[in-house]
Amino acid sequence: MLIPTGETLAEVQARVLGPTGAAPPLFPVLPGYVVFGVRGAIRFAVRHEVLFDLESLGHSSYRGISWGLDAPGRGAYLRCSLRF
């Protein structure tokens, strides 16, 4: 017996799971999403290179079905390299 409500185990299960006893799906609908990004590189002469990457330009949150947390918003990456 559940002391706070005075229900039996069968009554709690019927209240939580419904009359059929089948659990509802955890994700009934997975909304679609689109992520836009730009990546490129510019080479200066033979030895210098700059690489850039801009992620999630729309700045909207999105989540994969098995991730458990939202993906980050906008992101930027910049790398400069010099070859010897």
PyRosetta script that sets phi, psi and omega in degrees:
from pyrosetta import init, pose_from_sequence

init()
pose = pose_from_sequence("MLIPTGETLAEVQARVLGPTGAAPPLFPVLPGYVVFGVRGAIRFAVRHEVLFDLESLGHSSYRGISWGLDAPGRGAYLRCSLRF")
pose.set_psi(1, 134.9)
pose.set_omega(1, 176.0)
pose.set_phi(2, -84.7)
pose.set_psi(2, 112.6)
pose.set_omega(2, -171.6)
pose.set_phi(3, -62.7)
pose.set_psi(3, -45.7)
pose.set_omega(3, -176.7)
pose.set_phi(4, -61.1)
pose.set_psi(4, -34.3)
pose.set_omega(4, -176.5)
pose.set_phi(5, -108.3)
pose.set_psi(5, -16.2)
pose.set_omega(5, -178.7)
pose.set_phi(6, 78.1)
pose.set_psi(6, 16.5)
pose.set_omega(6, -178.6)
pose.set_phi(7, -92.1)
pose.set_psi(7, 153.7)
pose.set_omega(7, 172.3)
pose.set_phi(8, -85.8)
pose.set_psi(8, 171.4)
pose.set_omega(8, 179.3)
pose.set_phi(9, -60.3)
pose.set_psi(9, -42.9)
pose.set_omega(9, 179.8)
pose.set_phi(10, -62.7)
pose.set_psi(10, -38.0)
pose.set_omega(10, 179.8)
pose.set_phi(11, -69.2)
pose.set_psi(11, -39.1)
pose.set_omega(11, 177.5)
pose.set_phi(12, -65.0)
pose.set_psi(12, -44.3)
pose.set_omega(12, 178.4)
pose.set_phi(13, -61.5)
pose.set_psi(13, -41.6)
pose.set_omega(13, 179.2)
pose.set_phi(14, -65.9)
pose.set_psi(14, -36.5)
pose.set_omega(14, 179.5)
pose.set_phi(15, -70.6)
pose.set_psi(15, -40.6)
pose.set_omega(15, -175.8)
pose.set_phi(16, -81.4)
pose.set_psi(16, -44.4)
pose.set_omega(16, -174.4)
pose.set_phi(17, -94.2)
pose.set_psi(17, -11.0)
pose.set_omega(17, -177.7)
pose.set_phi(18, 91.8)
pose.set_psi(18, 175.3)
pose.set_omega(18, -175.5)
pose.set_phi(19, -68.1)
pose.set_psi(19, -25.0)
pose.set_omega(19, -178.4)
pose.set_phi(20, -82.3)
pose.set_psi(20, -20.2)
pose.set_omega(20, -179.7)
pose.set_phi(21, 83.3)
pose.set_psi(21, 1.8)
pose.set_omega(21, 179.5)
pose.set_phi(22, -91.6)
pose.set_psi(22, 131.1)
pose.set_omega(22, 179.5)
pose.set_phi(23, -70.9)
pose.set_psi(23, 139.5)
pose.set_omega(23, 176.4)
pose.set_phi(24, -69.0)
pose.set_psi(24, 154.1)
pose.set_omega(24, 179.4)
pose.set_phi(25, -63.8)
pose.set_psi(25, 144.3)
pose.set_omega(25, -179.0)
pose.set_phi(26, -67.5)
pose.set_psi(26, -40.8)
pose.set_omega(26, 178.1)
pose.set_phi(27, -120.5)
pose.set_psi(27, 89.7)
pose.set_omega(27, -179.1)
pose.set_phi(28, -67.5)
pose.set_psi(28, -29.4)
pose.set_omega(28, -179.8)
pose.set_phi(29, -141.3)
pose.set_psi(29, 135.6)
pose.set_omega(29, 174.1)
pose.set_phi(30, -109.3)
pose.set_psi(30, 106.9)
pose.set_omega(30, -178.5)
pose.set_phi(31, -68.2)
pose.set_psi(31, 145.4)
pose.set_omega(31, 177.5)
pose.set_phi(32, -79.5)
pose.set_psi(32, 160.1)
pose.set_omega(32, 177.9)
pose.set_phi(33, -153.3)
pose.set_psi(33, 158.5)
pose.set_omega(33, 177.4)
pose.set_phi(34, -128.8)
pose.set_psi(34, 134.6)
pose.set_omega(34, 179.3)
pose.set_phi(35, -118.6)
pose.set_psi(35, 126.6)
pose.set_omega(35, 179.0)
pose.set_phi(36, -104.5)
pose.set_psi(36, 139.8)
pose.set_omega(36, 178.0)
pose.set_phi(37, -152.4)
pose.set_psi(37, 161.1)
pose.set_omega(37, 179.6)
pose.set_phi(38, -132.1)
pose.set_psi(38, 134.8)
pose.set_omega(38, 177.1)
pose.set_phi(39, -137.3)
pose.set_psi(39, 139.4)
pose.set_omega(39, 179.6)
pose.set_phi(40, -166.3)
pose.set_psi(40, 173.8)
pose.set_omega(40, 178.8)
pose.set_phi(41, -145.7)
pose.set_psi(41, 149.1)
pose.set_omega(41, 177.3)
pose.set_phi(42, -127.3)
pose.set_psi(42, 129.0)
pose.set_omega(42, 178.9)
pose.set_phi(43, -106.2)
pose.set_psi(43, 128.1)
pose.set_omega(43, 176.6)
pose.set_phi(44, -106.7)
pose.set_psi(44, 118.7)
pose.set_omega(44, -177.1)
pose.set_phi(45, 58.0)
pose.set_psi(45, -143.7)
pose.set_omega(45, -177.0)
pose.set_phi(46, -103.3)
pose.set_psi(46, -25.3)
pose.set_omega(46, -169.7)
pose.set_phi(47, -101.9)
pose.set_psi(47, -18.8)
pose.set_omega(47, -173.9)
pose.set_phi(48, -109.4)
pose.set_psi(48, 138.5)
pose.set_omega(48, 177.7)
pose.set_phi(49, -146.2)
pose.set_psi(49, 139.3)
pose.set_omega(49, 176.3)
pose.set_phi(50, -122.2)
pose.set_psi(50, 124.7)
pose.set_omega(50, 179.0)
pose.set_phi(51, -113.8)
pose.set_psi(51, 136.5)
pose.set_omega(51, 178.6)
pose.set_phi(52, -132.5)
pose.set_psi(52, 151.6)
pose.set_omega(52, -179.9)
pose.set_phi(53, -147.0)
pose.set_psi(53, 120.0)
pose.set_omega(53, 177.4)
pose.set_phi(54, -113.6)
pose.set_psi(54, 123.4)
pose.set_omega(54, -174.8)
pose.set_phi(55, -113.7)
pose.set_psi(55, 149.1)
pose.set_omega(55, 174.1)
pose.set_phi(56, 51.2)
pose.set_psi(56, 59.8)
pose.set_omega(56, -176.9)
pose.set_phi(57, -64.8)
pose.set_psi(57, -25.5)
pose.set_omega(57, 177.4)
pose.set_phi(58, -77.6)
pose.set_psi(58, -11.7)
pose.set_omega(58, 177.6)
pose.set_phi(59, 55.8)
pose.set_psi(59, 42.6)
pose.set_omega(59, 177.1)
pose.set_phi(60, -109.7)
pose.set_psi(60, 145.5)
pose.set_omega(60, 178.0)
pose.set_phi(61, -75.7)
pose.set_psi(61, 145.6)
pose.set_omega(61, 176.2)
pose.set_phi(62, -147.3)
pose.set_psi(62, 156.5)
pose.set_omega(62, -176.0)
pose.set_phi(63, -145.3)
pose.set_psi(63, 131.3)
pose.set_omega(63, 171.7)
pose.set_phi(64, -78.1)
pose.set_psi(64, 159.1)
pose.set_omega(64, -172.9)
pose.set_phi(65, -65.3)
pose.set_psi(65, -27.7)
pose.set_omega(65, -177.2)
pose.set_phi(66, -110.1)
pose.set_psi(66, 8.7)
pose.set_omega(66, -175.6)
pose.set_phi(67, -76.0)
pose.set_psi(67, -43.9)
pose.set_omega(67, -178.5)
pose.set_phi(68, 87.4)
pose.set_psi(68, -9.4)
pose.set_omega(68, 176.4)
pose.set_phi(69, -151.9)
pose.set_psi(69, 159.1)
pose.set_omega(69, -177.7)
pose.set_phi(70, -74.5)
pose.set_psi(70, 150.2)
pose.set_omega(70, 174.9)
pose.set_phi(71, -74.1)
pose.set_psi(71, 153.4)
pose.set_omega(71, -178.7)
pose.set_phi(72, -67.8)
pose.set_psi(72, 163.9)
pose.set_omega(72, 177.8)
pose.set_phi(73, -74.4)
pose.set_psi(73, -139.5)
pose.set_omega(73, -177.7)
pose.set_phi(74, -60.9)
pose.set_psi(74, 150.1)
pose.set_omega(74, 176.6)
pose.set_phi(75, -146.2)
pose.set_psi(75, 151.3)
pose.set_omega(75, 179.1)
pose.set_phi(76, -137.5)
pose.set_psi(76, 143.6)
pose.set_omega(76, -180.0)
pose.set_phi(77, -138.0)
pose.set_psi(77, 133.1)
pose.set_omega(77, -179.7)
pose.set_phi(78, -137.6)
pose.set_psi(78, 130.5)
pose.set_omega(78, 179.5)
pose.set_phi(79, -134.4)
pose.set_psi(79, 131.3)
pose.set_omega(79, 176.0)
pose.set_phi(80, -113.8)
pose.set_psi(80, 133.0)
pose.set_omega(80, 179.8)
pose.set_phi(81, -130.8)
pose.set_psi(81, 149.1)
pose.set_omega(81, 179.1)
pose.set_phi(82, -131.9)
pose.set_psi(82, 123.6)
pose.set_omega(82, 179.8)
pose.set_phi(83, -94.9)
pose.set_psi(83, 136.4)
pose.set_omega(83, 179.1)
pose.set_phi(84, -98.1)
pose.dump_pdb("model.pdb")
